[in-house]
């Protein structure tokens, strides 16, 4: 679980230290690519928190989502329709959903973890 967080932090540091100017023509694609990446990261963190993380699911989900979102943006540009809004809304919604799930998971975990006194009482009962 620490690996995605470390990767995110390193990516943010690298992005801050090496700013790259993106042409306006590609700004739609990059905004969707960033959301796809964040969606994959938060989805992976949620799966890891629930002990259901699988590398194959993470990698295939990341690339299939990126391909579909890119295709959606490309088709929208060719048709003169801003279809990238659909991808932004869909992935934005999924990011917040995964973040809320992570938050609830860690709140439940912190609320239900026995304190030191409860652990000693549980050990006495078991013995």
C-alpha positions in Angstrom: 0.0 0.0 0.0 2.9 2.3 0.6 4.2 1.9 -3.0 1.4 3.8 -4.7 1.7 6.6 -2.2 5.5 6.8 -2.6 5.0 6.9 -6.4 2.5 9.7 -6.1 4.8 11.7 -3.9 7.8 11.2 -6.1 5.7 12.1 -9.2 4.5 15.3 -7.5 8.1 16.2 -6.5 9.4 15.5 -10.0 6.6 17.5 -11.6 7.3 20.4 -9.3 11.0 20.4 -9.9 10.8 19.8 -13.7 7.9 21.9 -15.0 6.8 21.0 -18.5 4.6 23.3 -20.6 1.8 21.4 -22.3 0.5 22.8 -25.5 -3.1 23.9 -25.4 -4.0 21.5 -28.1 -3.1 18.6 -25.8 -4.6 20.0 -22.6 -7.8 18.0 -22.8 -5.9 14.8 -23.2 -3.6 15.5 -20.3 -6.4 16.5 -18.0 -8.1 13.2 -18.7 -4.8 11.3 -18.4 -4.2 12.9 -14.9 -7.7 11.9 -13.8 -7.3 8.3 -15.1 -4.0 8.1 -13.2 -5.5 9.4 -10.0 -8.5 7.1 -10.4 -6.2 4.1 -10.8 -4.2 5.2 -7.7 -7.2 5.6 -5.5 -8.8 2.5 -6.8 -5.6 0.6 -6.0 -5.4 2.1 -2.5 -9.0 1.1 -1.8 -8.4 -2.4 -3.1 -5.3 -2.7 -0.9 -7.1 -1.4 2.1 -9.7 -4.2 1.6 -7.0 -6.8 0.9 -8.3 -7.3 -2.6 -5.4 -5.7 -4.6 -4.3 -7.6 -7.7 -1.5 -6.3 -9.9 -3.1 -7.7 -13.1 -6.4 -6.0 -12.4 -4.6 -2.7 -11.5 -2.5 -2.6 -14.7 -5.2 -3.7 -17.1 -7.7 -1.3 -15.5 -5.3 1.5 -15.7 -4.5 1.0 -19.4 -8.0 0.1 -20.6 -9.4 3.2 -18.8 -6.6 5.4 -20.3 -7.3 4.0 -23.7 -11.0 4.4 -23.5 -10.7 8.0 -22.1 -8.2 8.9 -24.8 -10.4 7.5 -27.5 -13.4 9.4 -26.1 -11.5 12.7 -26.1 -10.1 12.0 -29.7 -13.6 11.2 -31.1 -15.0 14.2 -29.4 -12.4 16.5 -30.9 -13.0 15.0 -34.4 -16.7 15.5 -34.1 -16.3 19.0 -32.6 -18.0 17.9 -29.3 -16.5 18.3 -25.9 -16.7 14.6 -24.9 -13.8 15.0 -22.5 -16.3 16.4 -20.0 -17.9 12.9 -19.9 -14.5 11.4 -19.0 -13.8 14.2 -16.5 -17.1 13.6 -14.8 -16.9 9.8 -14.7 -13.4 9.6 -13.4 -13.9 12.5 -11.1 -16.9 10.8 -9.6 -14.9 7.5 -9.2 -12.0 9.3 -7.5 -14.3 10.8 -4.9 -16.1 7.5 -4.5 -12.8 5.7 -3.9 -11.6 8.4 -1.5 -14.8 8.3 0.5 -14.5 4.5 0.7 -10.9 4.8 1.9 -11.9 7.4 4.5 -14.7 5.2 5.8 -12.4 2.2 5.9 -9.8 4.0 8.0 -12.4 5.6 10.3 -14.0 2.2 11.0 -10.5 0.7 11.5 -9.5 3.4 14.0 -12.8 3.3 15.9 -12.9 -0.5 16.2 -9.3 -1.1 17.1 -9.1 -2.2 20.7 -7.2 0.0 23.1 -4.3 -1.3 25.3 -6.8 -1.8 28.2 -9.2 -3.7 26.0 -6.4 -5.9 24.6 -5.3 -6.9 28.1 -8.9 -7.6 29.1 -9.4 -9.7 26.0 -6.2 -11.7 26.7 -7.4 -12.4 30.3 -10.7 -13.7 28.9 -9.0 -15.9 26.4 -6.6 -17.3 29.0 
